[in-house]
Amino acid sequence: MSTTGTESREPETDAPHTPPSPDGAARPAAEVRLLEPGEFRAAHALFGAALHAGGPVDDDHWALTRLSYAPGRTFGVDLPAGTLAGTAMSFGSALTVPGGARVPMAAVTRVGVRADRTRRGLLTALMREQLTDAADRGEVAATLRASEARIYGRFGYGVASRGRNLRVAAGARFRPHTPSGGEVRLLHPEEAAPLLPSLYARILGATTRPGPIVRDEGWWAHVLRPRRSADGARGIAVHTGPDGDDGFATWTVRQEGTDFGENVLELGDLHAATPQATAGLWRFLLGIDLLRAVSAHLRPLDEPVDLHLEDPRACRTTGIGDETWLRLLDVPAALAARTWGEAGGEPLRIRVHDALFAGNDGVHVIGAHPTATNGAYPTDPAPAEDGPADLECDVTGLAMAYLGDRRPSELVASGWWTAHDRAAVPRADQLFAAPAMSGVPWCGTFF
Ligand SMILES: CC(C)(COP(=O)(O)OP(=O)(O)OC[C@H]1O[C@@H](n2cnc3c(N)ncnc32)[C@H](O)[C@@H]1OP(=O)(O)O)[C@@H](O)C(=O)NCCC(=O)NCCS
């Protein structure tokens, strides 16, 4: 895919600098390069320091962490002396879109710039290179989790799924009508490594919820690496229903006081194929002895924990946060990959602005072309057109509606989208809505 867009700003005197190219065109202020595997550890240390996430990792930790650095996907920017000043990496994944198809996706992570080299355009240069590289690989989208909400919008990322933070009183009683059945068993960490990746893949294969992604081997190796004593104990449980293993949860426990029982179980991961398995795992967690509460971060907005409890106030929402930040790299392919709601009438014309990818910039027609069926989508999506449009937005605004998280009417009302034809707004709401029974967008994988 071709790129367009503005040049990076001039470097400050101590920022990395490259001379103009022979044809006289200005070069980016910072020269981004692919890092060699031997440099990944330095990149990891730089990222950890940028995030204030502790010192360099020890050899045992690194032996497993390095597996999550995919070759050919870790970028860096150097100081003039050759020391690394900034880095960003991704791993190849796939994103579930409305209707259940999965599109190739870059999972972007470990983005950091040395504190003494920030605000000189290094991230801007890294992002441009990384997004172009992902698009050249045929990846339809890139997603990430943002440490701060003001960083990534300028690069075309928009919040495409959100999650709910919960604190549930331990021992809370379940209503008699809560789905039930099945067994829960604890796993030793050594048992989890061969079991959880395939169980997660089975659950993912059955879901039509927009947002979940494929987890690669490196992700699992990093997450299931042996714990250090400072990390606290990890718990792992699997739920078995009538068709075999159908859900799992992982957690750690932290002390909130000095007495027995003053503990909070912090949920890490909970994925399940059925409502019975979801309820069974929550019932198990809330029934563990010597806990004060179970807390969970960025759970699906529609997860019915409170609906299962005799006292729904035992489940407190402590926050709602952004989860998936989505950058659409190939808008025609992304629009062809998802299914659309029934809206009737003429096809909808949306003008999309994208300063980086010329193929995205133009009018996209929804409702006139074949789209995804049975998880497969057309390989020759309709290119952007010229001409008038009913609605207009930039690629960030499109990402906010793409999985079904934000309705076009909300985005028009808040100024993210412009409506040239008011009658198009309710039709856009119907078209963009995720299929009724699939659930609200949610990913559930932190990276
Ligand atoms: C976030 C980070 C990578 C930005 O790197 P950087 O090289 O300073 O970014 P750039 O200089 O390319 O910034 C580009 C623009 O984004 C803005 N920006 C960058 N980081 C920002 C932030 N945290 N908050 C608000 N604006 C920010 C800059 O001001 C600049 O805008 P301007 O041109 O209008 O001044 C860097 O500050 C960092 O490493 N932070 C700590 C680690 C972290 O949070 N990493 C992200 C993990 S998801």
The ligand as an SDF file (V2000), in Angstrom:
LIG
                    3D

 48 50  0  0  0  0  0  0  0  0999 V2000
    4.8520    7.9890   24.5390 C   0  0  0  0  0  0  0  0  0  0  0  0
    6.2460    8.1250   23.9690 C   0  0  0  0  0  0  0  0  0  0  0  0
    6.6260    6.8340   23.2630 C   0  0  0  0  0  0  0  0  0  0  0  0
    6.2390    9.3050   22.9850 C   0  0  0  0  0  0  0  0  0  0  0  0
    7.4820    9.3520   22.3090 O   0  0  0  0  0  0  0  0  0  0  0  0
    8.0240   10.7180   21.6850 P   0  0  0  0  0  0  0  0  0  0  0  0
    9.2160   10.3810   20.8700 O   0  0  0  0  0  0  0  0  0  0  0  0
    8.1640   11.7370   22.7430 O   0  0  0  0  0  0  0  0  0  0  0  0
    6.8350   11.1370   20.7280 O   0  0  0  0  0  0  0  0  0  0  0  0
    6.9110   12.1960   19.5590 P   0  0  0  0  0  0  0  0  0  0  0  0
    7.9840   13.2130   19.8540 O   0  0  0  0  0  0  0  0  0  0  0  0
    7.0000   11.5250   18.2420 O   0  0  0  0  0  0  0  0  0  0  0  0
    5.5000   12.8620   19.7430 O   0  0  0  0  0  0  0  0  0  0  0  0
    4.6450   13.1310   18.6960 C   0  0  0  0  0  0  0  0  0  0  0  0
    3.5340   13.9920   19.2130 C   0  0  0  0  0  0  0  0  0  0  0  0
    2.7970   13.2910   20.2020 O   0  0  0  0  0  0  0  0  0  0  0  0
    2.7750   14.0660   21.3980 C   0  0  0  0  0  0  0  0  0  0  0  0
    2.9030   13.1380   22.5090 N   0  0  0  0  0  0  0  0  0  0  0  0
    3.7780   12.1550   22.5990 C   0  0  0  0  0  0  0  0  0  0  0  0
    3.6130   11.5220   23.7790 N   0  0  0  0  0  0  0  0  0  0  0  0
    2.6110   12.1450   24.4170 C   0  0  0  0  0  0  0  0  0  0  0  0
    1.9880   11.9550   25.6640 C   0  0  0  0  0  0  0  0  0  0  0  0
    2.4010   10.9910   26.4920 N   0  0  0  0  0  0  0  0  0  0  0  0
    0.9900   12.7760   25.9940 N   0  0  0  0  0  0  0  0  0  0  0  0
    0.5980   13.7580   25.1520 C   0  0  0  0  0  0  0  0  0  0  0  0
    1.1660   13.9880   23.9560 N   0  0  0  0  0  0  0  0  0  0  0  0
    2.1620   13.1850   23.6000 C   0  0  0  0  0  0  0  0  0  0  0  0
    3.9650   14.9920   21.3010 C   0  0  0  0  0  0  0  0  0  0  0  0
    3.8140   16.1360   22.0800 O   0  0  0  0  0  0  0  0  0  0  0  0
    4.0200   15.2940   19.8430 C   0  0  0  0  0  0  0  0  0  0  0  0
    3.0450   16.2620   19.5170 O   0  0  0  0  0  0  0  0  0  0  0  0
    3.4610   17.6790   18.9260 P   0  0  0  0  0  0  0  0  0  0  0  0
    4.1880   17.3540   17.6630 O   0  0  0  0  0  0  0  0  0  0  0  0
    2.1440   18.3410   18.7030 O   0  0  0  0  0  0  0  0  0  0  0  0
    4.2950   18.3040   19.9870 O   0  0  0  0  0  0  0  0  0  0  0  0
    7.2880    8.4150   25.0760 C   0  0  0  0  0  0  0  0  0  0  0  0
    6.8940    9.6020   25.7340 O   0  0  0  0  0  0  0  0  0  0  0  0
    7.4510    7.2970   26.0760 C   0  0  0  0  0  0  0  0  0  0  0  0
    8.2670    6.4280   25.8960 O   0  0  0  0  0  0  0  0  0  0  0  0
    6.6440    7.3310   27.1610 N   0  0  0  0  0  0  0  0  0  0  0  0
    6.7560    6.3460   28.2470 C   0  0  0  0  0  0  0  0  0  0  0  0
    6.4480    4.9310   27.8050 C   0  0  0  0  0  0  0  0  0  0  0  0
    5.0810    4.8180   27.1930 C   0  0  0  0  0  0  0  0  0  0  0  0
    4.0900    5.3270   27.6930 O   0  0  0  0  0  0  0  0  0  0  0  0
    5.0490    4.1020   26.0610 N   0  0  0  0  0  0  0  0  0  0  0  0
    3.8290    3.8300   25.3480 C   0  0  0  0  0  0  0  0  0  0  0  0
    3.3680    2.4690   25.7250 C   0  0  0  0  0  0  0  0  0  0  0  0
    1.7590    2.1470   25.0470 S   0  0  0  0  0  0  0  0  0  0  0  0
  1  2  1  0
  2  3  1  0
  2  4  1  0
  2 36  1  0
  4  5  1  0
  5  6  1  0
  6  7  2  0
  6  8  1  0
  6  9  1  0
  9 10  1  0
 10 11  2  0
 10 12  1  0
 10 13  1  0
 13 14  1  0
 14 15  1  0
 15 16  1  0
 15 30  1  0
 16 17  1  0
 17 18  1  0
 17 28  1  0
 18 19  1  0
 18 27  1  0
 19 20  2  0
 20 21  1  0
 21 22  1  0
 21 27  2  0
 22 23  1  0
 22 24  2  0
 24 25  1  0
 25 26  2  0
 26 27  1  0
 28 29  1  0
 28 30  1  0
 30 31  1  0
 31 32  1  0
 32 33  2  0
 32 34  1  0
 32 35  1  0
 36 37  1  0
 36 38  1  0
 38 39  2  0
 38 40  1  0
 40 41  1  0
 41 42  1  0
 42 43  1  0
 43 44  2  0
 43 45  1  0
 45 46  1  0
 46 47  1  0
 47 48  1  0
M  END
$$$$
